[in-house]
Amino acid sequence: MRRSSITARCTSSSLSLAPSHHIRLVTTKNGRLQMLSSTFPLPPDDCHRQRARRCRHSTAIASLSECHPSHPVGMSLPCSDQSIRPRKMKNASLLPGVAVLRCWCGDLCKVKEVTDFSDWLGMKFFMCANYEEYPAVAISEYDKPPSPPPLCMYYYWIDTEKPAWAVTEIRERSRRAWNSLFAEERHEKAEAEEKAEQERELKEYYAKQHRFFEEMGKKNREEARRMEGQERKRKEAREAERQRKKERARQAKATEEAGDGKGKYPRWTQ
């Protein structure tokens, strides 16, 4: 086996490999190209940073194209990391002159385009055209059952970067998301201000009601004291009038009793 001098090192963000792979391209005796890879574990923080960045591997791709003519220029290396495998996709077509690769099953791959809103939006890739089981028949056009998983889980990136429309779409979605966030913050702020204003008005209303009830209570107590004073005065006046009448009646009775023995009328005797 004769080894070629091509070595490509990439991260899992752009080539969809494991956390860190070292790829070596080896040419066998029969002239076929074989790819060998070894995995190097990365710390969690480094792995996260590796996934966040996209690997610029145009040099490795150009070397791969020079090494073996069956690999078209501009295609990325095959990836075995299924954790970042695209989940939402649609059928796509290849540019003229781009050859269709074969998957691990040995059949020609089908071309798909990523439709999921992610770092790979609009990028094309090859994937296995076979399924683990026969796809279910769709009852209607609007109710299609999900497709079963591919047979060999092979996929291979065609594009190395997002198209211009995908970049614009991501930028517009980000702008709308920020605008929505700012609008939501403004709405929350307006709601908070309105709630604070309602609470302030409610406190003022309660304070006004409290002052009103205090004033009414004070007036009622003053009115009750005034009426009690008037009633006491009337009672005293009635009592004084009663005493005068009693004294007058006592004097009249005494005068009448005194005149009984001196009058011209005969007295009754027994």
TORMARRO-342783 format. One record per residue: x, y, z of N, C-alpha, C in turn; chain. Coordinates in nm, 2 decimals, decimal comma. Each point is the difference from the previous one (the first is absolute). Layout:
      nx      ny      nz     cax     cay     caz      cx      cy      cz  nudo
       X       Y       Z       X       Y       Z       X       Y       Z     A
...
//
This chain:
      nx      ny      nz     cax     cay     caz      cx      cy      cz  nudo
    0,09   -0,12    0,00   -0,09    0,12    0,00    0,09    0,12    0,00     A
   -0,03    0,10   -0,09    0,08    0,12   -0,01   -0,08    0,12    0,06     A
    0,07    0,07    0,09   -0,07    0,11    0,07    0,02    0,13   -0,08     A
   -0,10    0,08   -0,01    0,02    0,13   -0,06    0,03    0,10    0,11     A
    0,05    0,12   -0,04    0,04    0,10    0,09   -0,10    0,10    0,05     A
   -0,13   -0,04   -0,02   -0,11    0,09    0,03   -0,05   -0,02    0,14     A
   -0,01    0,10    0,08   -0,05   -0,02    0,13   -0,09    0,13    0,03     A
   -0,12   -0,03    0,04   -0,09    0,11    0,03   -0,05   -0,01    0,14     A
    0,00    0,11    0,07   -0,05    0,01    0,14   -0,12    0,09    0,01     A
   -0,11   -0,04    0,05   -0,12    0,09    0,00   -0,07   -0,02    0,13     A
   -0,10    0,08    0,02   -0,08    0,00    0,12   -0,14   -0,05   -0,04     A
   -0,08   -0,03    0,10   -0,13   -0,06   -0,02   -0,10    0,11   -0,04     A
    0,03    0,13    0,00   -0,10    0,10   -0,04   -0,03    0,00   -0,15     A
    0,11    0,00   -0,08   -0,02    0,01   -0,14    0,00   -0,13   -0,07     A
    0,08   -0,10    0,04    0,01   -0,13   -0,06   -0,09   -0,10    0,07     A
   -0,07    0,04    0,11   -0,09   -0,09    0,07    0,07   -0,13    0,04     A
    0,13    0,01    0,05    0,07   -0,11    0,05   -0,02   -0,01    0,15     A
    0,07   -0,10    0,06    0,00   -0,01    0,15    0,06    0,13    0,05     A
    0,02    0,01    0,14    0,06    0,12    0,05    0,13    0,04   -0,07     A
    0,09   -0,09   -0,03    0,12    0,04   -0,07    0,05   -0,13   -0,08     A
    0,02    0,01   -0,13    0,04   -0,11   -0,08    0,13    0,04   -0,07     A
    0,09   -0,09   -0,02    0,12    0,01   -0,08   -0,02   -0,09   -0,12     A
   -0,01    0,05   -0,12   -0,04   -0,07   -0,12    0,13   -0,02   -0,08     A
    0,02   -0,13   -0,04    0,11   -0,03   -0,10   -0,06   -0,07   -0,12     A
    0,04    0,04   -0,11   -0,04   -0,06   -0,13    0,11   -0,10   -0,04     A
   -0,04   -0,12   -0,03    0,09   -0,11   -0,03   -0,04   -0,06   -0,13     A
    0,10   -0,01   -0,09   -0,03   -0,06   -0,14    0,05   -0,15    0,01     A
   -0,09   -0,09   -0,03    0,03   -0,14    0,00    0,07   -0,05   -0,12     A
    0,04   -0,12   -0,01    0,07   -0,06   -0,11   -0,08    0,01   -0,13     A
   -0,13   -0,02    0,01   -0,09    0,00   -0,12   -0,04    0,14   -0,04     A
    0,06    0,10    0,06   -0,03    0,14   -0,04   -0,12    0,06    0,06     A
   -0,07   -0,06    0,09   -0,11    0,05    0,07    0,04    0,09    0,12     A
   -0,08    0,10    0,03    0,03    0,09    0,11   -0,07   -0,04    0,12     A
    0,07   -0,02    0,11   -0,06   -0,04    0,13    0,03    0,11    0,10     A
   -0,09    0,03    0,09    0,01    0,10    0,10    0,01   -0,06    0,13     A
    0,10    0,03    0,08    0,03   -0,04    0,13   -0,02    0,12    0,10     A
   -0,06   -0,02    0,11   -0,02    0,11    0,10    0,03   -0,05    0,14     A
    0,05    0,08    0,08    0,02   -0,02    0,14   -0,06    0,11    0,08     A
   -0,06   -0,04    0,12   -0,07    0,10    0,08    0,08    0,04    0,11     A
    0,00    0,14    0,03    0,06    0,05    0,11   -0,10    0,07    0,09     A
   -0,02   -0,05    0,13   -0,10    0,06    0,08    0,03    0,15    0,04     A
   -0,10    0,08    0,01    0,02    0,14    0,03   -0,08    0,03    0,13     A
    0,05    0,10    0,08   -0,08    0,04    0,11   -0,13    0,05   -0,04     A
   -0,10    0,01    0,10   -0,13    0,05   -0,04    0,00    0,14   -0,06     A
    0,08    0,09    0,06    0,00    0,14   -0,05    0,06    0,00   -0,14     A
    0,11   -0,07   -0,02    0,06    0,00   -0,13   -0,09   -0,06   -0,11     A
   -0,07   -0,11    0,04   -0,10   -0,06   -0,09   -0,11    0,10   -0,04     A
   -0,04    0,08    0,10   -0,11    0,09   -0,03    0,06    0,11   -0,09     A
    0,12    0,05    0,02    0,06    0,10   -0,09    0,02   -0,06   -0,14     A
    0,04   -0,13    0,00    0,02   -0,06   -0,13   -0,13   -0,01   -0,08     A
   -0,11   -0,03    0,07   -0,13   -0,01   -0,07   -0,05    0,14   -0,04     A
    0,04    0,11    0,08   -0,05    0,13   -0,04    0,07    0,06   -0,12     A
    0,13   -0,05   -0,03    0,07    0,06   -0,11   -0,02   -0,10   -0,12     A
    0,02    0,06   -0,12   -0,01   -0,08   -0,12    0,14   -0,02   -0,06     A
    0,04   -0,12   -0,03    0,13   -0,03   -0,05    0,02    0,04   -0,14     A
    0,10    0,08   -0,03    0,04    0,04   -0,14    0,10   -0,11   -0,05     A
   -0,06   -0,09   -0,08    0,09   -0,11   -0,04    0,01   -0,01   -0,15     A
    0,00    0,12   -0,06    0,01    0,00   -0,15    0,14   -0,06   -0,05     A
    0,10    0,02    0,09    0,13   -0,06   -0,04    0,00   -0,15   -0,01     A
   -0,07   -0,06    0,11   -0,01   -0,14    0,00   -0,08   -0,06   -0,11     A
   -0,11    0,08   -0,04   -0,09   -0,04   -0,11    0,08    0,00   -0,13     A
    0,08    0,11   -0,02    0,07    0,01   -0,12    0,11   -0,11   -0,01     A
    0,06   -0,03    0,11    0,09   -0,11    0,00   -0,06   -0,14   -0,03     A
   -0,13   -0,01    0,06   -0,07   -0,12   -0,02   -0,04   -0,02   -0,15     A
   -0,04    0,12   -0,06   -0,03   -0,01   -0,15    0,12   -0,03   -0,08     A
    0,12    0,05    0,04    0,12   -0,02   -0,08    0,04   -0,15    0,02     A
   -0,03   -0,05    0,12    0,05   -0,14    0,03   -0,08   -0,10   -0,08     A
   -0,13    0,02   -0,01   -0,08   -0,10   -0,07   -0,11    0,07   -0,08     A
   -0,01   -0,02   -0,13   -0,09    0,08   -0,08   -0,14   -0,03    0,02     A
   -0,04   -0,11    0,07   -0,14   -0,03    0,02   -0,06    0,09    0,11     A
    0,07    0,07    0,07   -0,05    0,09    0,11   -0,01    0,14   -0,06     A
   -0,12    0,05   -0,02   -0,01    0,13   -0,06    0,05    0,11    0,08     A
    0,04    0,11   -0,06    0,05    0,12    0,07   -0,11    0,07    0,07     A
    0,03    0,05    0,13   -0,10    0,08    0,07   -0,08   -0,09    0,10     A
    0,01   -0,13   -0,01   -0,08   -0,08    0,10    0,08   -0,02    0,13     A
   -0,07   -0,01    0,10    0,06   -0,02    0,13    0,02   -0,15    0,03     A
    0,08   -0,03    0,10    0,03   -0,14    0,03   -0,12   -0,07    0,06     A
   -0,01   -0,13   -0,01   -0,12   -0,07    0,06    0,01    0,01    0,15     A
   -0,12    0,00    0,06   -0,01    0,02    0,14   -0,07   -0,12    0,07     A
    0,05   -0,04    0,12   -0,06   -0,11    0,07   -0,07    0,05    0,13     A
    0,00    0,13    0,03   -0,06    0,05    0,12   -0,15    0,01   -0,02     A
   -0,08   -0,09    0,05   -0,14    0,01   -0,02   -0,07    0,10    0,09     A
    0,07    0,05    0,10   -0,06    0,09    0,09   -0,04    0,14   -0,06     A
    0,07    0,04   -0,11   -0,04    0,12   -0,07   -0,05   -0,03   -0,13     A
   -0,05   -0,11   -0,02   -0,06   -0,04   -0,13   -0,12    0,08   -0,03     A
   -0,02    0,06   -0,12   -0,12    0,07   -0,03   -0,13   -0,08    0,02     A
   -0,10    0,06    0,06   -0,13   -0,06    0,02   -0,11    0,04   -0,09     A
    0,01    0,12   -0,05   -0,10    0,06   -0,09    0,06    0,03   -0,13     A
   -0,05   -0,06   -0,11    0,07    0,01   -0,13   -0,11   -0,01   -0,11     A
    0,05    0,03   -0,12   -0,09   -0,01   -0,12    0,09   -0,05   -0,11     A
   -0,07   -0,05   -0,11    0,08   -0,05   -0,11    0,07    0,12   -0,07     A
    0,11   -0,02   -0,06    0,08    0,10   -0,06    0,07   -0,06   -0,13     A
    0,06    0,08   -0,08    0,07   -0,04   -0,12    0,14    0,05    0,01     A
    0,09   -0,07   -0,08    0,14    0,03    0,00    0,03    0,10   -0,12     A
    0,11    0,07    0,02    0,04    0,08   -0,11    0,06   -0,08   -0,11     A
    0,00    0,05   -0,12    0,06   -0,08   -0,12    0,15   -0,03    0,03     A
    0,03   -0,12   -0,03    0,14   -0,05    0,02    0,03   -0,06    0,13     A
   -0,09    0,00    0,10    0,02   -0,05    0,13   -0,04   -0,15    0,00     A
    0,08   -0,09    0,03   -0,03   -0,14    0,00   -0,07   -0,04    0,12     A
   -0,09   -0,10   -0,01   -0,07   -0,05    0,12    0,08   -0,11    0,06     A
    0,02    0,00    0,13    0,08   -0,10    0,07   -0,09   -0,12    0,04     A
    0,07   -0,10    0,05   -0,07   -0,12    0,04    0,01   -0,01    0,15     A
   -0,10   -0,04    0,07    0,00   -0,01    0,14    0,07   -0,13    0,05     A
   -0,01   -0,03    0,13    0,06   -0,12    0,05   -0,07   -0,13   -0,06     A
   -0,12    0,02   -0,04   -0,08   -0,12   -0,05    0,05   -0,03   -0,14     A
    0,07    0,09   -0,07    0,04   -0,02   -0,14   -0,09    0,06   -0,10     A
   -0,11    0,05    0,04   -0,10    0,06   -0,09    0,03    0,15   -0,01     A
   -0,05    0,06   -0,11    0,01    0,15   -0,02   -0,07    0,07    0,11     A
    0,06    0,11    0,04   -0,07    0,08    0,11   -0,10    0,09   -0,06     A
   -0,09    0,05    0,08   -0,10    0,10   -0,04    0,05    0,14    0,06     A
   -0,04    0,10   -0,07    0,05    0,14    0,04   -0,12    0,06    0,08     A
    0,04    0,06    0,11   -0,09    0,07    0,09    0,05    0,14    0,03     A
   -0,09    0,08    0,04    0,03    0,14    0,04   -0,06    0,02    0,14     A
    0,08    0,06    0,09   -0,04    0,02    0,13   -0,11    0,12    0,01     A
   -0,11   -0,03    0,06   -0,10    0,10    0,01   -0,02    0,04    0,15     A
    0,07   -0,06    0,09   -0,01    0,03    0,14    0,08    0,13    0,02     A
   -0,06    0,09    0,09    0,07    0,13    0,03    0,11   -0,03    0,09     A
    0,12   -0,01   -0,06    0,12   -0,04    0,08    0,12    0,06   -0,08     A
    0,12   -0,04    0,05    0,12    0,04   -0,07    0,02   -0,06   -0,13     A
   -0,08   -0,10   -0,04    0,01   -0,06   -0,13   -0,11    0,02   -0,09     A
   -0,08    0,11    0,03   -0,12    0,03   -0,09    0,05    0,02   -0,14     A
   -0,07   -0,06   -0,09    0,02    0,01   -0,15    0,12   -0,08   -0,05     A
    0,07   -0,07    0,09    0,12   -0,07   -0,05   -0,05   -0,14   -0,05     A
    0,06   -0,05   -0,11   -0,03   -0,13   -0,06    0,09   -0,11    0,05     A
   -0,05   -0,12    0,00    0,08   -0,11    0,04   -0,05   -0,13   -0,06     A
    0,08   -0,10   -0,01   -0,04   -0,13   -0,04   -0,04   -0,09    0,12     A
   -0,10   -0,08   -0,02   -0,04   -0,09    0,10   -0,04   -0,13   -0,06     A
   -0,01   -0,11    0,08   -0,04   -0,13   -0,05   -0,14    0,01   -0,05     A
   -0,02   -0,07   -0,12   -0,13    0,00   -0,06   -0,09   -0,12    0,05     A
    0,06   -0,09    0,07   -0,08   -0,11    0,05   -0,05    0,02    0,14     A
   -0,11   -0,07    0,04   -0,06    0,02    0,13    0,01   -0,13    0,08     A
   -0,01    0,01    0,13    0,00   -0,12    0,08   -0,12   -0,08   -0,02     A
   -0,11    0,06   -0,03   -0,13   -0,07   -0,03   -0,07    0,07   -0,11     A
   -0,10   -0,06   -0,06   -0,07    0,05   -0,11   -0,08    0,12    0,04     A
    0,01    0,12   -0,06   -0,08    0,12    0,04   -0,15   -0,03   -0,01     A
   -0,07    0,06    0,10   -0,14   -0,01    0,00   -0,06    0,08   -0,11     A
   -0,12   -0,05   -0,05   -0,07    0,07   -0,11   -0,08    0,12    0,06     A
    0,02    0,11   -0,06   -0,07    0,12    0,04   -0,15    0,00   -0,03     A
   -0,09    0,02    0,10   -0,14   -0,01   -0,03   -0,04    0,13   -0,08     A
    0,05    0,11    0,04   -0,03    0,13   -0,07    0,12    0,08   -0,02     A
   -0,01    0,10   -0,08    0,12    0,08   -0,03    0,04    0,09    0,12     A
   -0,10    0,03    0,09    0,02    0,08    0,11    0,04   -0,07    0,13     A
   -0,02   -0,13   -0,01    0,03   -0,09    0,12    0,10   -0,11   -0,04     A
    0,12    0,04   -0,01    0,10   -0,10   -0,04    0,08   -0,05    0,13     A
    0,01   -0,13    0,01    0,07   -0,06    0,11    0,15    0,03   -0,01     A
    0,07    0,00    0,11    0,14    0,03    0,00    0,08   -0,12   -0,07     A
    0,10    0,04   -0,07    0,09   -0,10   -0,06    0,08   -0,08    0,10     A
    0,01   -0,13   -0,03    0,09   -0,08    0,09    0,14    0,04   -0,01     A
    0,09   -0,03    0,10    0,14    0,04   -0,01    0,07   -0,07   -0,11     A
    0,11    0,06   -0,05    0,07   -0,07   -0,11    0,07   -0,13    0,05     A
    0,04   -0,08   -0,10    0,05   -0,13    0,03    0,14    0,01    0,06     A
    0,09    0,07   -0,06    0,14    0,00    0,05    0,04    0,13    0,07     A
   -0,09    0,10    0,01    0,02    0,12    0,07    0,12    0,08   -0,05     A
    0,03   -0,02   -0,13    0,11    0,07   -0,07   -0,05    0,14   -0,05     A
    0,08    0,10    0,02   -0,03    0,13   -0,06    0,14    0,07   -0,02     A
   -0,01    0,09   -0,10    0,13    0,06   -0,05   -0,03    0,14   -0,05     A
    0,06    0,10    0,07   -0,03    0,14   -0,04    0,05    0,03   -0,14     A
   -0,08    0,07   -0,07    0,04    0,05   -0,13    0,04    0,14    0,01     A
   -0,07    0,09    0,06    0,03    0,14    0,02    0,09    0,01    0,12     A
    0,09    0,10   -0,01    0,09    0,03    0,12   -0,04    0,12    0,07     A
   -0,10    0,08   -0,05   -0,05    0,11    0,06   -0,14    0,03   -0,04     A
   -0,07    0,08    0,07   -0,14    0,02   -0,03   -0,02    0,09   -0,12     A
   -0,10   -0,01   -0,08   -0,03    0,09   -0,11   -0,03    0,13    0,05     A
    0,00    0,10   -0,10   -0,03    0,14    0,04   -0,14    0,02    0,05     A
   -0,10   -0,08   -0,06   -0,14    0,02    0,05   -0,01   -0,05    0,14     A
    0,07   -0,11    0,03   -0,01   -0,05    0,14    0,06    0,10    0,10     A
    0,12    0,06   -0,04    0,06    0,10    0,09   -0,10    0,12    0,02     A
   -0,07    0,04   -0,11   -0,09    0,11    0,01   -0,12   -0,04    0,08     A
   -0,05   -0,13   -0,02   -0,11   -0,05    0,08    0,03    0,00    0,15     A
    0,12   -0,05    0,03    0,04   -0,01    0,14    0,01    0,14    0,06     A
    0,06    0,09   -0,08    0,01    0,14    0,05   -0,14    0,06    0,02     A
   -0,09   -0,02   -0,09   -0,14    0,05    0,01   -0,07   -0,06    0,12     A
    0,02   -0,13    0,01   -0,07   -0,07    0,12    0,06    0,05    0,13     A
    0,13    0,02    0,00    0,06    0,06    0,12   -0,05    0,14    0,03     A
   -0,01    0,08   -0,10   -0,05    0,13    0,01   -0,14    0,00    0,05     A
   -0,09   -0,09   -0,06   -0,14   -0,01    0,05    0,00   -0,05    0,14     A
    0,09   -0,09    0,03    0,00   -0,05    0,14    0,04    0,10    0,10     A
    0,10    0,08   -0,03    0,04    0,11    0,09   -0,12    0,11    0,00     A
   -0,06    0,03   -0,11   -0,11    0,09    0,00   -0,11   -0,05    0,09     A
   -0,03   -0,13   -0,02   -0,10   -0,06    0,08    0,03    0,00    0,15     A
    0,13   -0,02    0,03    0,04    0,00    0,14   -0,01    0,14    0,05     A
    0,04    0,10   -0,08   -0,01    0,14    0,05   -0,15    0,04    0,01     A
   -0,08   -0,04   -0,09   -0,14    0,03    0,00   -0,06   -0,07    0,13     A
    0,04   -0,12    0,03   -0,05   -0,07    0,12    0,05    0,07    0,12     A
    0,12    0,05    0,00    0,05    0,07    0,12   -0,08    0,13    0,01     A
   -0,02    0,07   -0,11   -0,08    0,13    0,01   -0,14   -0,03    0,04     A
   -0,06   -0,11   -0,04   -0,13   -0,04    0,04    0,00   -0,03    0,15     A
    0,10   -0,08    0,04    0,01   -0,03    0,15    0,02    0,13    0,08     A
    0,08    0,09   -0,05    0,02    0,13    0,07   -0,13    0,08    0,00     A
   -0,07    0,00   -0,11   -0,13    0,07    0,00   -0,10   -0,06    0,09     A
    0,00   -0,13    0,01   -0,09   -0,07    0,09    0,04    0,03    0,14     A
    0,13    0,00    0,03    0,04    0,03    0,14   -0,03    0,14    0,04     A
    0,02    0,10   -0,10   -0,04    0,13    0,03   -0,15    0,02    0,02     A
   -0,08   -0,07   -0,09   -0,14    0,01    0,02   -0,05   -0,07    0,13     A
    0,06   -0,11    0,04   -0,03   -0,06    0,12    0,04    0,09    0,12     A
    0,12    0,06   -0,01    0,04    0,10    0,11   -0,10    0,11    0,01     A
   -0,04    0,05   -0,12   -0,10    0,11    0,00   -0,13   -0,04    0,06     A
   -0,05   -0,12   -0,04   -0,12   -0,05    0,06    0,01   -0,02    0,15     A
    0,11   -0,05    0,05    0,02   -0,01    0,14    0,01    0,13    0,07     A
    0,06    0,10   -0,06    0,01    0,14    0,05   -0,14    0,06    0,01     A
   -0,08   -0,02   -0,11   -0,14    0,05    0,00   -0,08   -0,07    0,11     A
    0,02   -0,13    0,01   -0,08   -0,08    0,10    0,04    0,05    0,14     A
    0,13    0,02    0,03    0,04    0,05    0,13   -0,06    0,14    0,03     A
    0,00    0,09   -0,11   -0,06    0,13    0,02   -0,15   -0,02    0,03     A
   -0,07   -0,09   -0,07   -0,14   -0,02    0,02   -0,03   -0,05    0,14     A
    0,09   -0,10    0,05   -0,02   -0,05    0,13    0,03    0,11    0,11     A
    0,10    0,09   -0,03    0,03    0,10    0,09   -0,12    0,11    0,01     A
   -0,05    0,03   -0,12   -0,12    0,09   -0,01   -0,12   -0,06    0,07     A
   -0,02   -0,13   -0,02   -0,11   -0,06    0,07    0,02    0,00    0,15     A
    0,12   -0,02    0,04    0,03    0,00    0,15   -0,02    0,13    0,06     A
    0,05    0,11   -0,07   -0,03    0,13    0,04   -0,15    0,04    0,01     A
   -0,07   -0,05   -0,11   -0,14    0,03    0,00   -0,07   -0,07    0,12     A
    0,03   -0,13    0,02   -0,06   -0,07    0,11    0,03    0,07    0,14     A
    0,13    0,04    0,01    0,04    0,07    0,12   -0,08    0,13    0,02     A
   -0,01    0,08   -0,10   -0,08    0,12    0,01   -0,15   -0,03    0,03     A
   -0,05   -0,10   -0,07   -0,14   -0,03    0,03   -0,02   -0,05    0,14     A
    0,09   -0,08    0,05    0,00   -0,04    0,14    0,01    0,11    0,09     A
    0,09    0,09   -0,03    0,01    0,12    0,09   -0,13    0,08    0,00     A
   -0,05    0,03   -0,12   -0,13    0,07   -0,01   -0,11   -0,07    0,08     A
   -0,01   -0,13   -0,02   -0,10   -0,08    0,07    0,01    0,01    0,15     A
    0,13   -0,01    0,05    0,02    0,01    0,14   -0,04    0,14    0,05     A
    0,04    0,10   -0,07   -0,04    0,14    0,04   -0,15    0,02    0,00     A
   -0,06   -0,06   -0,11   -0,15    0,01    0,00   -0,06   -0,08    0,11     A
    0,05   -0,11    0,04   -0,05   -0,08    0,11    0,01    0,08    0,13     A
    0,12    0,06    0,02    0,02    0,08    0,12   -0,09    0,12    0,00     A
   -0,02    0,07   -0,11   -0,10    0,11   -0,01   -0,14   -0,04    0,04     A
   -0,04   -0,12   -0,06   -0,14   -0,05    0,03   -0,01   -0,04    0,14     A
    0,11   -0,06    0,06   -0,01   -0,04    0,14   -0,01    0,13    0,09     A
    0,07    0,10   -0,04   -0,01    0,13    0,08   -0,14    0,06   -0,01     A
   -0,06    0,00   -0,12   -0,13    0,05   -0,02   -0,10   -0,08    0,08     A
    0,01   -0,13   -0,01   -0,09   -0,09    0,08    0,02    0,02    0,15     A
    0,12    0,02    0,04    0,02    0,03    0,15   -0,06    0,13    0,04     A
    0,01    0,10   -0,09   -0,06    0,13    0,03   -0,15   -0,01    0,01     A
   -0,06   -0,07   -0,10   -0,15   -0,02    0,00   -0,04   -0,08    0,12     A
    0,08   -0,10    0,04   -0,04   -0,08    0,11    0,01    0,09    0,13     A
    0,10    0,08    0,01    0,01    0,09    0,12   -0,11    0,10    0,00     A
   -0,04    0,05   -0,12   -0,11    0,10   -0,01   -0,13   -0,07    0,04     A
   -0,02   -0,12   -0,04   -0,12   -0,07    0,03   -0,01   -0,03    0,15     A
    0,12   -0,04    0,06    0,01   -0,02    0,14   -0,03    0,12    0,08     A
    0,06    0,12   -0,04   -0,03    0,12    0,06   -0,15    0,04    0,00     A
   -0,06   -0,02   -0,12   -0,14    0,03   -0,02   -0,08   -0,09    0,09     A
    0,04   -0,12    0,01   -0,07   -0,10    0,09    0,01    0,04    0,15     A
    0,11    0,05    0,04    0,02    0,04    0,13   -0,09    0,13    0,03     A
    0,00    0,09   -0,09   -0,08    0,12    0,01   -0,15   -0,04    0,01     A
   -0,04   -0,09   -0,08   -0,14   -0,04    0,01   -0,03   -0,07    0,13     A
    0,09   -0,08    0,04   -0,02   -0,07    0,13   -0,01    0,10    0,12     A
    0,09    0,10   -0,01   -0,01    0,11    0,11   -0,13    0,08   -0,01     A
   -0,04    0,03   -0,12   -0,13    0,07   -0,02   -0,11   -0,09    0,05     A
    0,00   -0,12   -0,03   -0,11   -0,09    0,04    0,00   -0,01    0,15     A
    0,12   -0,01    0,06    0,01   -0,01    0,15   -0,06    0,13    0,06     A
    0,04    0,11   -0,05   -0,05    0,13    0,05   -0,15    0,01   -0,01     A
   -0,05   -0,04   -0,12   -0,15    0,01   -0,02   -0,07   -0,10    0,09     A
    0,05   -0,11    0,03   -0,06   -0,10    0,09    0,00    0,05    0,14     A
    0,11    0,06    0,04    0,01    0,05    0,13   -0,10    0,12    0,02     A
   -0,01    0,08   -0,10   -0,10    0,11    0,01   -0,14   -0,05    0,01     A
   -0,03   -0,10   -0,08   -0,13   -0,05    0,00   -0,03   -0,07    0,14     A
    0,09   -0,07    0,05   -0,02   -0,06    0,13   -0,02    0,10    0,11     A
    0,08    0,11   -0,01   -0,01    0,10    0,10   -0,14    0,08   -0,01     A
   -0,06    0,00   -0,11   -0,13    0,08   -0,02   -0,12   -0,09    0,03     A
    0,02   -0,13    0,03   -0,12   -0,09    0,03   -0,07    0,04    0,13     A
    0,07    0,05    0,10   -0,06    0,03    0,13   -0,05    0,14    0,01     A
    0,02    0,08   -0,09   -0,04    0,14    0,01   -0,11    0,03   -0,10     A
   -0,04   -0,08   -0,08   -0,09    0,03   -0,11   -0,14    0,01    0,05     A
   -0,10    0,05   -0,08   -0,14    0,01    0,03   -0,07   -0,13   -0,02     A
    0,06   -0,09   -0,06   -0,06   -0,13   -0,02    0,00   -0,08    0,12     A
   -0,11   -0,07    0,04    0,01   -0,08    0,12    0,10   -0,12   -0,01     A
    0,05   -0,03    0,12    0,10   -0,11    0,00   -0,08   -0,13    0,02     A
    0,04   -0,10   -0,05   -0,05   -0,14    0,03    0,04   -0,05    0,13     A
   -0,10   -0,05    0,08    0,04   -0,06    0,13   -0,05   -0,14    0,00     A
    0,05   -0,07    0,09   -0,04   -0,14    0,01   -0,08   -0,01    0,13     A
//
